[in-house]
């Protein structure tokens, strides 16, 4: 789970830096360094999600670029889905 948490943070941070670079100064070496890092973190998030859970919703959320890992962590910690709804009991 800690690998998923770290990869999710790296994925989001690298995407923010890439977009900030693109919107402002557009320094080519920033994209050259952070592009592969972002892609690798994205793949690690997907792989770690597949390894950690079998829940379909979490697996679908993992493929959302940038914030997918954070969404998966939220679902896995139970904040996104209530355990029992009033009508289900």
C-alpha positions in Angstrom: 0.0 0.0 0.0 2.9 2.4 0.7 4.2 1.9 -2.9 0.8 2.8 -4.2 0.7 5.9 -2.0 4.2 7.0 -3.1 3.5 6.4 -6.7 0.2 8.3 -6.6 2.0 11.3 -5.1 4.8 11.2 -7.6 2.3 10.9 -10.5 0.4 13.9 -9.4 3.4 16.1 -8.6 5.1 15.2 -11.8 2.0 16.0 -13.8 1.6 19.4 -12.1 5.2 20.3 -12.7 4.9 19.2 -16.4 1.8 21.3 -16.9 3.2 24.3 -15.1 6.3 24.1 -17.2 4.2 23.9 -20.4 2.1 26.9 -19.3 5.0 29.1 -18.4 8.6 28.8 -19.5 8.5 25.4 -21.4 12.0 24.3 -20.6 12.6 21.2 -22.8 14.8 19.4 -20.2 12.0 19.5 -17.6 9.8 17.5 -20.0 12.6 15.2 -20.9 13.2 14.3 -17.3 9.7 14.4 -15.8 7.8 12.9 -18.7 9.2 9.3 -18.3 9.0 9.7 -14.5 5.3 10.6 -14.8 4.7 7.7 -17.2 6.5 5.2 -14.9 4.6 6.4 -11.8 1.3 6.1 -13.8 2.1 2.5 -14.6 3.2 1.7 -11.0 -0.1 3.1 -9.8 -2.0 0.8 -12.2 0.1 -2.2 -11.3 0.0 -1.6 -7.6 -3.8 -1.2 -7.7 -4.1 -4.5 -9.6 -1.9 -6.2 -6.9 -3.6 -4.7 -3.9 -7.3 -5.0 -4.8 -9.8 -6.9 -6.9 -12.4 -4.2 -6.7 -13.5 -3.1 -10.2 -14.2 0.5 -9.2 -10.7 0.9 -7.8 -9.1 -0.7 -10.9 -11.1 1.7 -13.2 -10.1 4.7 -11.1 -6.4 3.7 -11.4 -6.3 4.5 -15.1 -7.4 8.1 -14.6 -4.2 10.1 -15.4 -2.8 12.4 -12.7 -5.3 11.7 -9.8 -6.1 8.1 -10.3 -3.8 6.8 -7.6 -5.2 9.3 -5.1 -8.8 8.2 -6.0 -7.8 4.6 -5.5 -6.4 5.3 -2.1 -9.6 7.1 -1.2 -11.8 4.2 -2.3 -9.5 1.7 -0.5 -9.8 3.6 2.7 -13.6 3.6 2.5 -14.2 7.3 2.3 -15.7 7.1 -1.2 -18.1 4.2 -0.6 -20.3 3.8 2.4 -20.1 0.3 3.9 -23.9 -0.1 4.4 -26.6 2.1 3.1 -29.8 2.6 4.9 -31.9 0.8 2.3 -29.5 -2.2 2.0 -29.8 -3.5 5.5 
